[in-house]
Amino acid sequence: MRADNTRHIIAAARQRRELTRAKAVQALRVLDAKGVPVTFDAVAAAAGVSRSWLYAQPDIRTEIERLRSVSGRAPATPVPSRQRSSDASLLRRLEAANQRIRQLTEENRVLRTQLAQALGERRAAANRETAAARTASRRNSVTINS
Protein backbone atom coordinates (compact mmCIF):
# COMPACT_ATOMS: atom_id res chain seq x y z
CA MET A 1 0.00 0.00 0.00
CA ARG A 2 1.20 3.51 -0.83
CA ALA A 3 1.96 6.15 1.72
CA ASP A 4 -0.51 9.01 2.13
CA ASN A 5 1.27 12.10 0.71
CA THR A 6 -1.76 14.43 0.73
CA ARG A 7 -0.50 16.48 3.66
CA HIS A 8 2.69 17.30 1.73
CA ILE A 9 0.72 18.27 -1.35
CA ILE A 10 -1.61 20.45 0.72
CA ALA A 11 1.34 22.11 2.46
CA ALA A 12 3.05 22.81 -0.89
CA ALA A 13 -0.16 24.28 -2.31
CA ARG A 14 -0.61 26.46 0.79
CA GLN A 15 2.99 27.68 0.54
CA ARG A 16 2.61 28.43 -3.19
CA ARG A 17 -0.62 30.34 -2.47
CA GLU A 18 1.03 32.44 0.26
CA LEU A 19 4.03 33.18 -1.96
CA THR A 20 1.76 34.25 -4.84
CA ARG A 21 -0.30 36.51 -2.54
CA ALA A 22 2.90 38.03 -1.16
CA LYS A 23 4.17 38.76 -4.68
CA ALA A 24 0.85 40.42 -5.61
CA VAL A 25 0.78 42.54 -2.43
CA GLN A 26 4.43 43.53 -2.94
CA ALA A 27 3.71 44.53 -6.56
CA LEU A 28 0.79 46.67 -5.35
CA ARG A 29 3.02 48.45 -2.84
CA VAL A 30 5.82 49.04 -5.35
CA LEU A 31 3.49 50.38 -8.06
CA ASP A 32 1.75 52.67 -5.58
CA ALA A 33 5.06 53.94 -4.16
CA LYS A 34 6.40 54.69 -7.65
CA GLY A 35 3.26 56.64 -8.52
CA VAL A 36 2.51 54.31 -11.42
CA PRO A 37 -1.21 53.91 -12.16
CA VAL A 38 -2.38 50.76 -10.41
CA THR A 39 -4.30 48.53 -12.82
CA PHE A 40 -4.97 44.81 -12.93
CA ASP A 41 -2.64 44.54 -15.95
CA ALA A 42 0.19 46.37 -14.19
CA VAL A 43 -0.11 44.35 -10.97
CA ALA A 44 -0.36 41.06 -12.88
CA ALA A 45 2.75 41.87 -14.92
CA ALA A 46 4.74 43.05 -11.88
CA ALA A 47 3.76 40.06 -9.71
CA GLY A 48 3.95 37.43 -12.43
CA VAL A 49 0.36 36.28 -11.91
CA SER A 50 -2.68 36.22 -14.16
CA ARG A 51 -5.35 38.92 -14.15
CA SER A 52 -8.02 36.30 -13.57
CA TRP A 53 -6.21 35.23 -10.38
CA LEU A 54 -6.19 38.86 -9.19
CA TYR A 55 -9.92 39.20 -9.90
CA ALA A 56 -10.55 36.00 -7.91
CA GLN A 57 -8.87 37.40 -4.77
CA PRO A 58 -11.48 39.68 -3.12
CA ASP A 59 -9.09 41.60 -0.83
CA ILE A 60 -6.46 42.21 -3.53
CA ARG A 61 -9.16 43.13 -6.05
CA THR A 62 -10.66 45.65 -3.60
CA GLU A 63 -7.24 47.20 -2.96
CA ILE A 64 -6.48 47.51 -6.69
CA GLU A 65 -9.86 49.16 -7.31
CA ARG A 66 -9.33 51.52 -4.35
CA LEU A 67 -5.87 52.57 -5.54
CA ARG A 68 -7.13 52.96 -9.09
CA SER A 69 -9.93 55.28 -7.98
CA VAL A 70 -7.59 57.30 -5.72
CA SER A 71 -5.04 57.89 -8.44
CA GLY A 72 -7.74 58.78 -10.97
CA ARG A 73 -6.58 59.11 -14.55
CA ALA A 74 -2.98 60.13 -14.00
CA PRO A 75 -0.85 60.48 -17.13
CA ALA A 76 1.26 57.45 -17.99
CA THR A 77 4.45 59.52 -17.90
CA PRO A 78 4.35 62.26 -15.28
CA VAL A 79 5.74 65.63 -16.32
CA PRO A 80 8.97 66.51 -14.48
CA SER A 81 8.63 69.49 -12.16
CA ARG A 82 11.04 71.66 -14.15
CA GLN A 83 8.88 71.20 -17.26
CA ARG A 84 5.61 72.10 -15.56
CA SER A 85 4.11 75.51 -16.24
CA SER A 86 4.53 78.14 -13.55
CA ASP A 87 1.59 80.08 -12.20
CA ALA A 88 2.79 83.23 -13.97
CA SER A 89 3.09 81.39 -17.27
CA LEU A 90 -0.38 79.92 -16.91
CA LEU A 91 -1.74 83.37 -16.05
CA ARG A 92 -0.17 84.86 -19.20
CA ARG A 93 -1.63 82.06 -21.31
CA LEU A 94 -5.06 82.67 -19.76
CA GLU A 95 -4.83 86.40 -20.44
CA ALA A 96 -3.81 85.73 -24.06
CA ALA A 97 -6.73 83.33 -24.47
CA ASN A 98 -9.15 85.88 -23.01
CA GLN A 99 -7.78 88.58 -25.33
CA ARG A 100 -8.26 86.27 -28.31
CA ILE A 101 -11.83 85.51 -27.20
CA ARG A 102 -12.60 89.26 -27.01
CA GLN A 103 -11.11 89.73 -30.51
CA LEU A 104 -13.15 86.90 -31.97
CA THR A 105 -16.32 88.11 -30.25
CA GLU A 106 -15.89 91.57 -31.80
CA GLU A 107 -15.11 90.04 -35.21
CA ASN A 108 -18.28 87.91 -34.98
CA ARG A 109 -20.34 90.99 -34.09
CA VAL A 110 -19.01 92.89 -37.13
CA LEU A 111 -19.60 89.91 -39.44
CA ARG A 112 -23.15 89.44 -38.15
CA THR A 113 -23.89 93.12 -38.80
CA GLN A 114 -22.48 92.86 -42.34
CA LEU A 115 -24.48 89.68 -42.97
CA ALA A 116 -27.69 91.30 -41.74
CA GLN A 117 -27.03 94.30 -44.01
CA ALA A 118 -26.34 92.07 -47.04
CA LEU A 119 -29.44 89.96 -46.43
CA GLY A 120 -31.55 93.10 -46.03
CA GLU A 121 -30.27 94.51 -49.32
CA ARG A 122 -30.90 91.17 -51.05
CA ARG A 123 -34.46 91.04 -49.71
CA ALA A 124 -35.11 94.63 -50.81
CA ALA A 125 -33.78 93.87 -54.32
CA ALA A 126 -35.96 90.76 -54.55
CA ASN A 127 -38.98 92.79 -53.43
CA ARG A 128 -38.26 95.45 -56.07
CA GLU A 129 -37.97 92.78 -58.79
CA THR A 130 -41.24 91.17 -57.69
CA ALA A 131 -43.02 94.53 -57.66
CA ALA A 132 -41.62 95.40 -61.11
CA ALA A 133 -42.75 92.06 -62.52
CA ARG A 134 -46.27 92.58 -61.14
CA THR A 135 -46.47 96.03 -62.63
CA ALA A 136 -45.29 94.78 -66.03
CA SER A 137 -47.80 91.95 -66.04
CA ARG A 138 -50.62 94.38 -65.22
CA ARG A 139 -49.68 96.58 -68.15
CA ASN A 140 -49.69 93.62 -70.52
CA SER A 141 -52.95 92.17 -69.33
CA VAL A 142 -56.20 92.91 -71.07
CA THR A 143 -59.37 93.45 -69.13
CA ILE A 144 -62.60 92.39 -70.79
CA ASN A 145 -65.75 94.13 -69.70
CA SER A 146 -69.07 92.55 -70.36
C-alpha positions as CSV (number, residue, x, y, z in Angstrom):
1,M,0.0,0.0,0.0
2,R,1.2,3.5,-0.8
3,A,2.0,6.1,1.7
4,D,-0.5,9.0,2.1
5,N,1.3,12.1,0.7
6,T,-1.8,14.4,0.7
7,R,-0.5,16.5,3.7
8,H,2.7,17.3,1.7
9,I,0.7,18.3,-1.4
10,I,-1.6,20.5,0.7
11,A,1.3,22.1,2.5
12,A,3.0,22.8,-0.9
13,A,-0.2,24.3,-2.3
14,R,-0.6,26.5,0.8
15,Q,3.0,27.7,0.5
16,R,2.6,28.4,-3.2
17,R,-0.6,30.3,-2.5
18,E,1.0,32.4,0.3
19,L,4.0,33.2,-2.0
20,T,1.8,34.2,-4.8
21,R,-0.3,36.5,-2.5
22,A,2.9,38.0,-1.2
23,K,4.2,38.8,-4.7
24,A,0.9,40.4,-5.6
25,V,0.8,42.5,-2.4
26,Q,4.4,43.5,-2.9
27,A,3.7,44.5,-6.6
28,L,0.8,46.7,-5.4
29,R,3.0,48.4,-2.8
30,V,5.8,49.0,-5.4
31,L,3.5,50.4,-8.1
32,D,1.8,52.7,-5.6
33,A,5.1,53.9,-4.2
34,K,6.4,54.7,-7.7
35,G,3.3,56.6,-8.5
36,V,2.5,54.3,-11.4
37,P,-1.2,53.9,-12.2
38,V,-2.4,50.8,-10.4
39,T,-4.3,48.5,-12.8
40,F,-5.0,44.8,-12.9
41,D,-2.6,44.5,-16.0
42,A,0.2,46.4,-14.2
43,V,-0.1,44.3,-11.0
44,A,-0.4,41.1,-12.9
45,A,2.8,41.9,-14.9
46,A,4.7,43.0,-11.9
47,A,3.8,40.1,-9.7
48,G,4.0,37.4,-12.4
49,V,0.4,36.3,-11.9
50,S,-2.7,36.2,-14.2
51,R,-5.4,38.9,-14.2
52,S,-8.0,36.3,-13.6
53,W,-6.2,35.2,-10.4
54,L,-6.2,38.9,-9.2
55,Y,-9.9,39.2,-9.9
56,A,-10.6,36.0,-7.9
57,Q,-8.9,37.4,-4.8
58,P,-11.5,39.7,-3.1
59,D,-9.1,41.6,-0.8
60,I,-6.5,42.2,-3.5
61,R,-9.2,43.1,-6.0
62,T,-10.7,45.6,-3.6
63,E,-7.2,47.2,-3.0
64,I,-6.5,47.5,-6.7
65,E,-9.9,49.2,-7.3
66,R,-9.3,51.5,-4.3
67,L,-5.9,52.6,-5.5
68,R,-7.1,53.0,-9.1
69,S,-9.9,55.3,-8.0
70,V,-7.6,57.3,-5.7
71,S,-5.0,57.9,-8.4
72,G,-7.7,58.8,-11.0
73,R,-6.6,59.1,-14.6
74,A,-3.0,60.1,-14.0
75,P,-0.8,60.5,-17.1
76,A,1.3,57.4,-18.0
77,T,4.5,59.5,-17.9
78,P,4.3,62.3,-15.3
79,V,5.7,65.6,-16.3
80,P,9.0,66.5,-14.5
81,S,8.6,69.5,-12.2
82,R,11.0,71.7,-14.1
83,Q,8.9,71.2,-17.3
84,R,5.6,72.1,-15.6
85,S,4.1,75.5,-16.2
86,S,4.5,78.1,-13.6
87,D,1.6,80.1,-12.2
88,A,2.8,83.2,-14.0
89,S,3.1,81.4,-17.3
90,L,-0.4,79.9,-16.9
91,L,-1.7,83.4,-16.0
92,R,-0.2,84.9,-19.2
93,R,-1.6,82.1,-21.3
94,L,-5.1,82.7,-19.8
95,E,-4.8,86.4,-20.4
96,A,-3.8,85.7,-24.1
97,A,-6.7,83.3,-24.5
98,N,-9.2,85.9,-23.0
99,Q,-7.8,88.6,-25.3
100,R,-8.3,86.3,-28.3
101,I,-11.8,85.5,-27.2
102,R,-12.6,89.3,-27.0
103,Q,-11.1,89.7,-30.5
104,L,-13.2,86.9,-32.0
105,T,-16.3,88.1,-30.3
106,E,-15.9,91.6,-31.8
107,E,-15.1,90.0,-35.2
108,N,-18.3,87.9,-35.0
109,R,-20.3,91.0,-34.1
110,V,-19.0,92.9,-37.1
111,L,-19.6,89.9,-39.4
112,R,-23.2,89.4,-38.2
113,T,-23.9,93.1,-38.8
114,Q,-22.5,92.9,-42.3
115,L,-24.5,89.7,-43.0
116,A,-27.7,91.3,-41.7
117,Q,-27.0,94.3,-44.0
118,A,-26.3,92.1,-47.0
119,L,-29.4,90.0,-46.4
120,G,-31.6,93.1,-46.0
121,E,-30.3,94.5,-49.3
122,R,-30.9,91.2,-51.1
123,R,-34.5,91.0,-49.7
124,A,-35.1,94.6,-50.8
125,A,-33.8,93.9,-54.3
126,A,-36.0,90.8,-54.5
127,N,-39.0,92.8,-53.4
128,R,-38.3,95.4,-56.1
129,E,-38.0,92.8,-58.8
130,T,-41.2,91.2,-57.7
131,A,-43.0,94.5,-57.7
132,A,-41.6,95.4,-61.1
133,A,-42.7,92.1,-62.5
134,R,-46.3,92.6,-61.1
135,T,-46.5,96.0,-62.6
136,A,-45.3,94.8,-66.0
137,S,-47.8,91.9,-66.0
138,R,-50.6,94.4,-65.2
139,R,-49.7,96.6,-68.2
140,N,-49.7,93.6,-70.5
141,S,-52.9,92.2,-69.3
142,V,-56.2,92.9,-71.1
143,T,-59.4,93.5,-69.1
144,I,-62.6,92.4,-70.8
145,N,-65.7,94.1,-69.7
146,S,-69.1,92.6,-70.4
